[in-house]
């Protein structure tokens, strides 16, 4: 039996079960009340663990939000990447990646905006923050792959353009003036901006 296929030991299973309970508790409370109105004590109580144990998995409430949102963001990215594969137009394909991320971010607007703030200003040495940055890098790679698939731009130019596209997307979702805007309005605004970056 290979190392990868060996079952987890009791200690690892217990740790995973606690992490799953924490994630579920934080996800439910954040969705219901918003991240600002939830305390770490409430999350610990709902997960049926002590606050000291909670802080072994995430040191701050911001890290807890990253833990919860990273999973949703990664799933949205995979949906977008899959959708983009069957879209021939480059701009439409890029928007196929962007749209589910915007939709994910806007499920609970304040949580989505706080997530982006934590991603930008959080501690990069924290594991959930590192995971968020990894997902951003994967998003840029997916967009760069679409931009470069017709051979109209170099790999370097596609990577730079993808970086700009993600910056436009995150700023459009995070800016206070857009907090009350619909998903459709934000998606259209992003499309208008990035259309200027597309190869002609």
Residue pairs with C-beta under 8 A, 6 or more apart in sequence:
8 16
18 47
18 49
18 53
18 57
19 57
21 47
21 48
21 49
22 43
22 47
22 49
22 54
22 57
22 58
22 64
22 67
23 67
23 68
23 71
24 47
25 43
25 44
25 46
25 47
26 38
26 43
26 47
26 64
26 65
26 67
26 68
27 68
28 46
29 38
29 42
29 43
29 46
30 38
30 64
30 65
30 68
30 108
30 111
31 107
31 108
31 111
34 108
34 110
34 111
35 61
35 65
35 110
35 111
35 114
36 110
36 114
38 61
39 61
40 51
40 54
40 55
40 61
40 64
41 51
43 54
43 64
44 50
44 51
44 53
44 54
47 54
54 64
57 67
58 64
58 66
58 67
58 126
58 128
59 126
60 126
62 114
62 118
62 122
63 118
63 122
63 126
63 128
63 129
64 128
65 111
65 114
65 115
65 118
66 115
66 118
66 119
66 122
66 126
66 128
66 129
66 131
66 132
67 128
69 104
69 111
69 112
69 115
69 132
70 128
70 131
70 132
70 135
72 104
72 107
73 101
73 104
73 105
73 115
73 132
73 135
74 135
74 138
75 104
76 100
76 101
76 103
76 104
77 97
77 100
77 101
77 135
77 138
77 139
77 142
79 100
80 96
80 97
80 98
80 99
80 100
80 101
80 142
81 97
81 142
83 96
83 97
83 100
84 93
84 94
84 96
84 97
84 142
84 146
87 93
87 96
90 146
90 147
90 149
90 150
90 152
90 198
90 199
91 191
91 194
91 195
91 198
93 146
94 143
94 146
94 147
94 165
94 194
94 198
95 187
95 190
95 191
97 139
97 142
97 143
97 146
98 165
98 169
98 187
98 190
98 191
98 194
99 187
101 139
101 169
102 169
102 172
102 173
102 183
102 186
102 187
102 190
103 183
104 112
105 112
105 115
105 116
105 173
106 112
106 173
106 183
106 186
109 179
112 173
113 173
113 174
113 179
115 132
116 170
116 173
116 174
117 174
118 129
118 132
119 129
119 132
119 133
119 136
119 170
120 170
122 129
122 132
123 129
124 130
124 133
136 166
139 162
139 166
140 159
140 162
140 163
140 165
140 166
141 162
143 161
143 162
143 165
143 166
144 155
144 158
144 159
144 161
144 162
145 158
147 153
147 157
147 158
147 161
147 162
147 198
147 199
148 154
148 155
148 158
150 199
152 199
153 161
153 199
161 197
164 194
164 197
165 194
165 197
168 190
168 193
168 194
169 190
172 178
172 186
172 189
172 190
172 193
173 186
178 186
178 189
181 189
